[in-house]
Amino acid sequence: MKAVEFEGRLAPTEQISVPGEIARQIPAGSNVRVILLWDDSAEADWRNLARERFAEAYSPEDSVYEKLIDEPPSR
């Protein structure tokens, strides 16, 4: 199965348009599987807050761990 991703809007007619450049990649009459994802503002707010809290806990001294990951073994 192949996959493509695009953003769109649900029209008042309860339809979603597939952009032409994507529709041309799918042979006519093909069966497709559709997965809908939409922003839930409460969930988005929670994620942003979690990211901010995580970043606040990071300090310049923590960069020593990044150096250890990037450096080759010292054997």
C-alpha positions in Angstrom: 0.0 0.0 0.0 1.3 3.5 -0.8 0.5 6.6 1.2 0.3 10.3 0.6 -0.5 13.1 3.0 -2.2 16.4 2.4 -4.1 19.0 4.4 -7.6 20.0 3.5 -10.9 21.2 4.9 -14.2 19.4 5.4 -16.7 21.4 3.2 -20.2 22.3 4.5 -21.4 19.6 2.1 -19.4 17.0 4.2 -16.9 16.4 1.4 -13.1 16.5 1.3 -11.4 17.4 -1.9 -8.2 15.6 -3.0 -5.7 17.9 -4.6 -5.3 17.3 -8.3 -1.6 16.4 -8.1 -2.4 13.7 -5.6 -5.5 12.4 -7.4 -3.4 12.0 -10.6 -1.2 9.5 -8.7 -4.1 7.2 -8.0 -5.4 5.0 -10.8 -9.1 5.6 -11.5 -11.4 3.1 -9.7 -8.7 2.3 -7.1 -9.9 1.4 -3.6 -8.4 3.8 -1.0 -8.2 3.8 2.8 -8.9 7.2 4.4 -7.7 8.3 7.8 -8.8 11.6 9.1 -6.8 13.6 11.7 -7.9 16.9 13.0 -6.6 19.4 15.6 -8.2 19.1 19.0 -7.4 22.4 20.6 -7.2 21.0 24.1 -4.8 18.3 23.0 -2.7 20.8 21.0 -2.5 23.1 24.0 -1.4 20.2 26.2 1.3 19.3 23.8 2.6 22.8 23.5 2.7 23.1 27.3 4.6 19.8 27.6 7.1 21.0 25.0 7.6 24.3 26.9 8.1 22.6 30.2 10.6 20.1 28.7 12.6 23.0 27.1 12.6 24.9 30.4 14.3 22.0 32.2 17.1 21.8 29.6 20.2 23.7 30.5 23.5 24.5 28.6 25.3 22.0 30.8 23.1 19.2 29.3 24.9 19.6 26.0 27.7 17.4 27.4 25.4 14.4 26.7 25.0 15.4 23.1 28.7 15.6 22.7 29.0 12.0 24.1 26.5 10.8 21.5 28.2 12.5 18.6 31.8 11.6 19.4 33.3 8.3 18.3 34.2 5.7 20.9 37.6 6.4 22.6 38.9 2.9 22.5 
